[in-house]
Each structure stands twice: as structure tokens, then as C-alpha cells.
Amino acid sequence: MEFHNSLSTLPVLSGSVVTIGSFDGVHRGHKRLISQVENRAKALQVPSILFTFSPHPKEVLLREKKVPVELLTTTSEKKRIFRNEFEIDHIVILPFTHTFSQIKAYDFLRDYLVAPCAPVEIIIGYDHAFGQGREGDAEFLAQHESEFDFRTAVIDEVRLPDSNTVSSTTIRDLVTAGNTLDAIPYLTRPYQIEGQVQAGEKRGQKMEFPTANITAPNEHKLFPQDGVYLVYVTGKNVGTYGMCNMGYRPTFDGKTHTLEVHLMDDPHESLYNQTLTVHYFHRLRQEREFESADALKEQLRKDKTQCLEIIANEDPWRQYQKEQVTWH
């Protein structure tokens, strides 16, 4: 898998299978689309190519309108998911600007897809469209198949066994409500936040619950509803369950929003400035103010006991690892 930030680093191609999209969340529907691209490329014995954008188009297009943008995945998170879960040959991450958004669909098809990639097939999701005014939909592609000698394929919407449609909007609603456990079947993985560990005020350490304070790199990253969660934390030399608190720490200052994680296993090294990924499972309770630090400490003991019971009975991280195969 090779990542490209421009078309200039792509090799000379005489054929390919191409897809394009924002892929926010890289959810179950996206996975079916990307898997189809991989399978068709292998069958046709040509490279597979995925086009996406950074920043997310909404970050640019909605900036002037001051409409909130809530991302399920940052660019860094998407790259890690692509590496871990797929076998696409080339991933092109195009810089998205206001000027770029004005490119007409025909010009984008000709100059960004056909000329550098020589696609045999272009596969898109049922609701995807590209180019100025979202003109480049499946019907548009079909109209230009003979001109550029490619075939268009469209992946229909994906539904769960309960008939709910898989969509980024549904996942955002679940995460916003704190229903991170319910979001897993849609995503095919726990909802995650990747960020850097920063120095905190060491209040947790004084209460015998030391925490890693994590800052997400993108202000538009969607955080789950405030509260206490059972999570799993991964990073360099780190792989352990944790107890995560998200909120304003009302027992102390109540002003600064923080993401703090108490690791169940001692990392045996400083985590400052390291990048960790927090994977969300159960939401235990909402954040609330306690009458004293001792009262909070007692509640944290109860929270940790509840986490350990869930781990002993369900071991959700191990269960997730086992189910990854069936989610492709």
C-alpha cells in the first residue's frame, strides 16, 4: 500500500480499478465498497486505487457558513485504518481547498481519474458524487463510459440484520449520545480517538488513579458524550484496557474539557508526547460533581471494579479481534 499526496507520485498506469470518497468513519458500507475494489482489481490483474481528501470537504465548504463539522475519523486515523484493514495498492489523499471544490465533474474525471489511472472500472457508493455541484454521480459516470473506456459499478446501501442502514450520520448520532457500544456493528470496530499525551495537573496520580491526558489533533473530531467509559488503549508498546473520563471535571474546576485515561496496566515508561488511540466500549455513567476528592476517589474505585467485571465476563477487545474477520 502506497500513500500519495499528489498525482505526480503515482506510477505510470495502463489500467486500474478506482474508487473515490471521503470515507468518514471507514464504516461497514465503506468496507464493502473498498473490498469490491480490491476484488475486482485482483480479478482484472490491475492496481487498485482509492481517492480521498484532506481536509474533509465539509471542513472547507462549511467553514464560511460556520456550521459545526463533526468528523468520525481524522486523516491520520483513516490512514491507520486503511493500513490495518485493507490491501489497496495506491491511496491518493488530495488536498481539498475552496478552489479545488470548483472543479467541474467532467474535468475531474478526465484529469484526476482517467489521465493518471486509466481506469478499467470506477466503483462508487450509491450516494457519492464529486465535482462542482456534486454533478459527478453514478449517472454521470455511466454517460462517459464509452468516451473514456471504463465501466461503472455502484455499491448499494448496506444494512445491518435489524434493517438499519449503515451511514456516517447514524454513527454520529450514536457516538454523540454516548452509545459507543451500539456504534460498533456499524463501524466494524470500536469508535476511536487518536491523540497525543500531554502533561496534566497530576490530580489522578494523587488519588491513586494516574491518567494519560490526550489531546486530539483535529478540532472537528467528534467526541462521545461526556462520561466514564471502559476503553482499550493502543500505541507504541501500549495495549491495555483503560477507564476513560471525558468532561469538565466539575469536582475541581469545571472549565476545561479533558480526555483522561487511567490505564489498567502500568506502561512502565513515560507516555508524554506519545500518540495513543482510545477505543470505546461501554459507557459506565455520566460525569458528575462530587462533594470532595475522597468521594470521587471512592466512585473511581467502583468504576474500576465495574470495568474489571466487564473485562472478566466479556473481554470486549478480544471479542472484537475475533469478529474482525466476519465484518469484512
C-alpha positions as CSV (number, residue, x, y, z in Angstrom):
1,M,0.0,0.0,0.0
2,E,1.4,3.4,-1.1
3,F,0.1,6.8,0.0
4,H,0.3,9.8,-2.3
5,N,-0.4,13.4,-1.6
6,S,-0.5,14.3,-5.3
7,L,-0.9,12.6,-8.7
8,S,2.7,13.2,-9.5
9,T,3.9,10.3,-7.4
10,L,1.6,7.7,-8.9
11,P,3.4,5.3,-11.2
12,V,2.5,5.2,-14.9
13,L,-0.6,3.0,-15.2
14,S,-2.2,1.2,-18.1
15,G,-5.2,0.1,-16.2
16,S,-6.8,0.2,-12.7
17,V,-9.9,-0.1,-10.6
18,V,-10.7,3.2,-8.9
19,T,-12.9,4.4,-6.1
20,I,-13.4,7.9,-4.6
21,G,-15.0,9.2,-1.5
22,S,-14.5,11.0,1.9
23,F,-14.8,7.7,3.8
24,D,-15.5,9.4,7.1
25,G,-15.6,6.6,9.7
26,V,-14.5,3.9,7.2
27,H,-17.6,2.1,8.3
28,R,-19.2,-1.2,7.2
29,G,-20.6,0.3,4.0
30,H,-17.2,1.8,3.0
31,K,-15.6,-1.6,3.7
32,R,-17.9,-3.4,1.3
33,L,-17.1,-0.8,-1.4
34,I,-13.3,-1.0,-0.8
35,S,-13.4,-4.8,-0.7
36,Q,-15.1,-4.8,-4.0
37,V,-12.4,-2.5,-5.5
38,E,-9.7,-4.9,-4.2
39,N,-11.5,-8.0,-5.5
40,R,-12.2,-6.5,-9.0
41,A,-8.6,-5.3,-9.3
42,K,-7.3,-8.7,-8.5
43,A,-9.7,-10.4,-10.9
44,L,-8.6,-7.9,-13.7
45,Q,-5.0,-8.1,-12.7
46,V,-4.6,-4.3,-12.4
47,P,-3.8,-2.0,-9.5
48,S,-6.5,-0.8,-7.1
49,I,-6.6,3.0,-6.4
50,L,-8.6,4.9,-3.7
51,F,-9.0,8.7,-3.8
52,T,-9.9,10.6,-0.7
53,F,-9.4,14.1,0.6
54,S,-7.7,16.1,3.4
55,P,-9.1,18.1,5.0
56,H,-12.6,16.6,4.8
57,P,-14.6,18.6,2.2
58,K,-17.1,19.7,4.9
59,E,-14.3,21.4,6.9
60,V,-13.7,23.7,3.9
61,L,-17.2,24.1,2.5
62,L,-18.9,24.7,5.8
63,R,-16.3,27.0,7.3
64,E,-17.8,30.2,6.0
65,K,-21.3,29.1,7.0
66,K,-20.0,28.4,10.5
67,V,-21.8,25.1,10.5
68,P,-20.3,22.6,13.0
69,V,-18.3,19.8,11.5
70,E,-18.0,16.5,13.4
71,L,-15.5,14.0,12.0
72,L,-15.7,10.3,12.8
73,T,-12.1,9.9,11.6
74,T,-9.2,12.3,11.1
75,T,-6.9,11.9,8.2
76,S,-4.3,10.2,10.5
77,E,-6.9,7.8,11.8
78,K,-8.2,6.9,8.3
79,K,-4.6,6.2,7.1
80,R,-4.1,3.8,10.1
81,I,-7.4,2.0,9.4
82,F,-6.5,1.7,5.7
83,R,-3.2,0.1,6.6
84,N,-4.6,-2.3,9.1
85,E,-7.8,-3.4,7.3
86,F,-7.2,-3.3,3.5
87,E,-4.9,-4.1,0.7
88,I,-5.5,-1.2,-1.7
89,D,-2.4,-0.6,-3.9
90,H,-2.5,3.2,-4.0
91,I,-4.3,5.7,-1.8
92,V,-4.3,9.2,-3.1
93,I,-5.1,11.9,-0.5
94,L,-5.9,15.0,-2.4
95,P,-5.6,18.4,-0.7
96,F,-9.1,19.9,-0.6
97,T,-9.5,23.6,-1.0
98,H,-12.2,26.0,-2.0
99,T,-10.6,26.3,-5.4
100,F,-10.4,22.5,-5.7
101,S,-14.2,22.3,-4.9
102,Q,-14.9,24.4,-8.0
103,I,-13.5,21.8,-10.4
104,K,-16.3,20.6,-12.7
105,A,-17.1,16.9,-12.6
106,Y,-16.0,16.3,-16.2
107,D,-12.7,17.9,-15.7
108,F,-12.1,16.0,-12.5
109,L,-13.0,12.7,-14.2
110,R,-10.7,13.4,-17.2
111,D,-7.7,15.0,-15.3
112,Y,-7.7,13.2,-12.0
113,L,-9.1,9.8,-12.7
114,V,-8.8,8.9,-16.4
115,A,-5.5,10.5,-17.3
116,P,-3.3,9.3,-14.5
117,C,-5.1,6.0,-13.7
118,A,-6.5,4.6,-17.0
119,P,-9.4,3.0,-15.1
120,V,-11.0,-0.2,-16.3
121,E,-13.7,0.2,-13.7
122,I,-14.8,3.1,-11.4
123,I,-16.7,1.9,-8.4
124,I,-18.6,4.3,-6.1
125,G,-21.1,4.2,-3.3
126,Y,-24.8,4.7,-4.1
127,D,-24.9,8.2,-2.6
128,H,-21.5,9.5,-3.7
129,A,-21.0,12.4,-6.1
130,F,-17.9,14.5,-7.0
131,G,-17.2,17.8,-8.7
132,Q,-18.8,21.2,-8.6
133,G,-22.4,21.0,-7.6
134,R,-22.0,17.2,-6.9
135,E,-22.6,16.6,-10.6
136,G,-20.4,13.5,-10.8
137,D,-22.8,10.8,-9.7
138,A,-23.3,7.3,-11.0
139,E,-25.5,8.5,-13.9
140,F,-22.8,11.0,-14.9
141,L,-20.1,8.3,-14.9
142,A,-22.3,6.0,-17.0
143,Q,-22.8,8.7,-19.6
144,H,-19.0,8.9,-20.1
145,E,-18.1,5.2,-20.1
146,S,-17.7,4.9,-23.9
147,E,-15.8,8.1,-24.2
148,F,-13.1,7.1,-21.7
149,D,-13.5,3.3,-22.0
150,F,-14.3,2.3,-18.4
151,R,-17.2,0.5,-16.7
152,T,-19.2,2.0,-13.8
153,A,-20.2,-0.1,-10.7
154,V,-22.3,1.2,-7.8
155,I,-22.4,-0.4,-4.4
156,D,-25.9,-0.3,-2.8
157,E,-26.6,0.8,0.7
158,V,-25.6,-1.7,3.4
159,R,-28.0,-2.7,6.2
160,L,-27.5,-4.5,9.5
161,P,-29.5,-7.6,10.3
162,D,-32.0,-5.3,12.1
163,S,-32.6,-3.5,8.8
164,N,-30.9,-0.2,9.9
165,T,-29.0,1.5,7.2
166,V,-25.3,1.9,7.8
167,S,-24.4,5.6,7.4
168,S,-22.0,8.1,8.9
169,T,-25.0,10.1,10.2
170,T,-26.3,7.2,12.2
171,I,-22.9,6.6,13.7
172,R,-22.5,10.2,14.6
173,D,-25.9,10.1,16.4
174,L,-24.9,7.0,18.4
175,V,-21.5,8.4,19.4
176,T,-22.9,11.8,20.3
177,A,-25.4,10.1,22.6
178,G,-22.7,8.0,24.2
179,N,-23.9,4.8,22.7
180,T,-20.4,3.8,21.6
181,L,-21.1,0.1,22.1
182,D,-24.1,0.2,19.7
183,A,-21.9,2.0,17.1
184,I,-19.5,-0.9,16.8
185,P,-21.6,-3.0,14.4
186,Y,-21.9,0.0,12.1
187,L,-18.2,0.8,12.2
188,T,-17.0,-2.9,12.5
189,R,-14.6,-1.6,15.1
190,P,-14.9,0.4,18.4
191,Y,-15.1,4.1,17.9
192,Q,-11.7,5.6,18.4
193,I,-9.9,8.8,19.2
194,E,-6.2,9.2,18.4
195,G,-4.2,11.9,20.1
196,Q,-1.0,12.9,21.8
197,V,-0.4,12.6,25.6
198,Q,0.2,15.9,27.2
199,A,1.2,16.8,30.8
200,G,-1.7,17.3,33.1
201,E,-2.2,18.5,36.7
202,K,-1.5,15.1,38.2
203,R,-4.7,15.1,40.2
204,G,-5.4,11.5,39.2
205,Q,-1.9,10.4,40.5
206,K,-2.6,12.0,43.9
207,M,-5.8,9.9,44.1
208,E,-4.0,6.7,43.1
209,F,-5.6,6.8,39.6
210,P,-2.9,8.3,37.3
211,T,-4.2,9.3,33.9
212,A,-2.9,10.0,30.4
213,N,-4.3,13.3,29.2
214,I,-4.9,13.0,25.5
215,T,-5.4,15.9,23.0
216,A,-7.0,15.1,19.6
217,P,-5.1,16.8,16.8
218,N,-8.2,18.0,14.9
219,E,-10.7,20.4,16.5
220,H,-13.5,18.9,14.4
221,K,-13.0,15.4,15.8
222,L,-16.3,14.1,17.3
223,F,-16.1,13.2,21.0
224,P,-18.5,10.8,22.6
225,Q,-20.9,12.2,25.1
226,D,-19.2,13.2,28.3
227,G,-18.9,10.5,31.0
228,V,-16.9,7.5,32.1
229,Y,-16.1,4.7,29.6
230,L,-14.4,1.3,29.5
231,V,-11.9,1.6,26.7
232,Y,-8.9,-0.2,25.3
233,V,-5.8,1.9,24.6
234,T,-3.2,1.1,21.9
235,G,0.1,2.8,21.0
236,K,3.8,2.1,20.8
237,N,4.5,-0.5,23.4
238,V,0.9,0.0,24.8
239,G,-2.0,-2.4,24.6
240,T,-4.3,-2.4,27.7
241,Y,-7.8,-1.7,29.0
242,G,-8.4,1.6,30.5
243,M,-11.0,3.7,32.2
244,C,-11.7,7.0,30.4
245,N,-13.3,10.1,31.7
246,M,-14.4,12.8,29.3
247,G,-15.7,16.1,30.5
248,Y,-15.0,19.2,32.6
249,R,-14.0,17.6,35.9
250,P,-16.7,19.5,37.9
251,T,-15.3,18.4,41.2
252,F,-12.3,20.5,40.6
253,D,-12.5,23.4,38.1
254,G,-15.4,22.6,35.7
255,K,-14.0,24.8,32.9
256,T,-11.6,22.9,30.8
257,H,-12.8,19.9,28.7
258,T,-10.4,17.0,29.0
259,L,-10.0,13.4,27.8
260,E,-8.2,11.4,30.6
261,V,-7.5,7.7,30.6
262,H,-6.4,5.6,33.5
263,L,-4.6,2.5,32.2
264,M,-5.3,-0.8,33.8
265,D,-1.7,-2.0,33.2
266,D,1.3,0.2,34.1
267,P,3.1,1.2,30.8
268,H,6.5,1.2,32.7
269,E,7.6,4.2,30.7
270,S,6.7,7.9,30.2
271,L,3.8,8.4,27.7
272,Y,4.3,12.1,27.3
273,N,4.2,13.2,23.7
274,Q,3.4,9.6,22.6
275,T,0.4,9.0,20.3
276,L,-2.3,6.8,21.8
277,T,-5.5,5.5,20.3
278,V,-8.5,5.2,22.7
279,H,-11.1,2.5,21.6
280,Y,-14.5,3.0,23.2
281,F,-16.7,0.2,24.5
282,H,-19.1,0.6,27.5
283,R,-20.3,3.9,28.9
284,L,-20.5,3.4,32.6
285,R,-22.0,6.6,33.8
286,Q,-22.3,10.3,33.3
287,E,-19.8,12.8,34.7
288,R,-21.0,14.5,37.9
289,E,-19.7,16.7,40.7
290,F,-18.6,15.1,44.0
291,E,-18.5,16.8,47.3
292,S,-14.8,16.0,47.8
293,A,-11.8,14.4,46.2
294,D,-12.2,11.4,48.6
295,A,-15.8,10.9,47.4
296,L,-14.6,11.0,43.8
297,K,-11.8,8.5,44.6
298,E,-14.4,6.1,46.1
299,Q,-16.5,6.4,43.0
300,L,-13.5,5.7,40.8
301,R,-12.8,2.5,42.7
302,K,-16.4,1.4,42.0
303,D,-16.0,2.3,38.3
304,K,-12.8,0.3,38.1
305,T,-14.4,-2.7,39.7
306,Q,-17.2,-2.5,37.2
307,C,-14.7,-2.3,34.3
308,L,-12.9,-5.3,35.6
309,E,-16.1,-7.3,35.9
310,I,-17.0,-6.5,32.2
311,I,-13.5,-7.5,31.2
312,A,-13.7,-10.8,33.1
313,N,-17.2,-11.6,31.7
314,E,-16.9,-10.3,28.1
315,D,-13.3,-9.3,27.3
316,P,-14.7,-7.0,24.6
317,W,-11.3,-6.2,23.0
318,R,-10.6,-9.9,22.4
319,Q,-14.1,-10.4,21.2
320,Y,-13.6,-7.5,18.7
321,Q,-10.4,-9.1,17.5
322,K,-12.2,-12.4,16.8
323,E,-15.1,-10.7,15.0
324,Q,-12.9,-8.6,12.6
325,V,-12.9,-11.5,10.0
326,T,-16.7,-11.7,9.8
327,W,-17.0,-7.9,9.4
328,H,-15.1,-7.7,6.1
